[in-house]
């Protein structure tokens, strides 16, 4: 859809909207419930977390149990510092990687 075709379509979708300049505003559809209370690097492989979907979006999951994998997009809303690279899982024996290469 071209930008000029979007005119007047703001706030059409319940999860996201696109303004006339093409900017996307997203709305969370849920949250992660985890025992981790502070950001950490490493020692995450044994931690169990849940993805809680808001009631108004639950119907969007109909039939999902038929699939073996899902793609989850997330926002690291509690990260307060910026780093371009790190050792994955905090392991010094693993070479430094760009931060986005570790997700």
C-alpha positions in Angstrom: 0.0 0.0 0.0 1.5 3.3 -0.9 1.7 6.2 1.5 -0.9 8.3 -0.3 -3.3 5.4 -0.1 -3.1 5.3 3.7 -4.6 8.7 4.1 -7.6 8.4 6.5 -6.6 4.9 7.7 -5.1 5.8 11.0 -6.0 3.6 13.9 -7.8 1.0 11.7 -6.0 -2.0 13.2 -6.4 -2.9 17.0 -2.7 -3.7 17.4 -1.0 -1.1 15.2 -1.7 2.0 13.3 0.2 3.8 10.5 0.0 7.6 10.2 0.0 9.6 7.0 3.8 9.8 7.2 4.2 6.0 7.3 5.2 5.9 11.0 4.0 2.8 12.8 2.7 2.9 16.3 2.4 -0.5 18.0 0.4 -1.6 21.0 1.5 -4.6 23.1 -0.8 -7.6 22.9 0.6 -9.2 26.0 3.5 -9.5 28.3 6.1 -12.0 29.5 5.7 -13.4 33.0 9.1 -14.4 34.3 10.9 -15.0 37.6 13.6 -12.6 36.5 13.1 -9.3 38.1 16.3 -7.4 37.0 17.9 -7.5 33.5 20.7 -10.1 33.4 23.1 -11.6 30.9 23.7 -15.4 31.1 22.2 -18.3 33.0 18.9 -18.0 31.2 18.6 -21.5 29.6 16.8 -23.2 32.5 14.4 -20.3 33.3 10.7 -20.9 32.5 8.7 -18.0 31.3 5.1 -17.5 30.1 3.8 -15.3 27.4 0.4 -13.8 28.6 -1.8 -12.6 25.8 -4.4 -9.8 26.5 -8.0 -11.0 26.5 -8.9 -8.8 23.6 -6.3 -10.5 21.4 -6.8 -14.1 22.5 -9.1 -15.0 19.6 -6.1 -14.2 17.3 -4.5 -17.4 18.6 -7.2 -19.8 17.4 -5.5 -22.8 15.8 -2.0 -22.0 17.0 -1.7 -25.4 18.7 -1.4 -26.9 15.2 2.0 -25.3 14.7 5.4 -26.5 16.1 6.9 -23.0 16.2 5.9 -19.4 16.6 7.7 -16.1 16.0 7.6 -13.7 19.0 8.5 -10.1 18.6 9.4 -8.4 21.8 10.5 -5.0 23.1 13.3 -4.9 25.7 11.5 -2.2 27.7 13.6 -2.6 30.9 17.0 -2.2 29.2 18.5 1.2 30.4 22.0 1.0 28.9 23.1 0.7 25.3 25.9 -1.7 24.2 26.8 -2.5 20.6 28.3 -5.9 21.5 28.5 -8.5 24.2 29.6 -12.1 24.9 26.4 -14.2 24.3 24.9 -15.4 27.6 27.7 -13.5 29.4 30.2 -16.3 28.4 33.7 -14.9 28.1 34.8 -18.0 26.1 32.4 -17.0 23.3 33.6 -14.2 21.0 32.0 -10.7 21.2 29.0 -10.4 18.9 26.9 -7.4 17.9 24.0 -7.1 20.3 21.3 -7.9 17.7 23.2 -11.0 16.7 22.6 -12.4 20.2 18.8 -12.3 20.2 
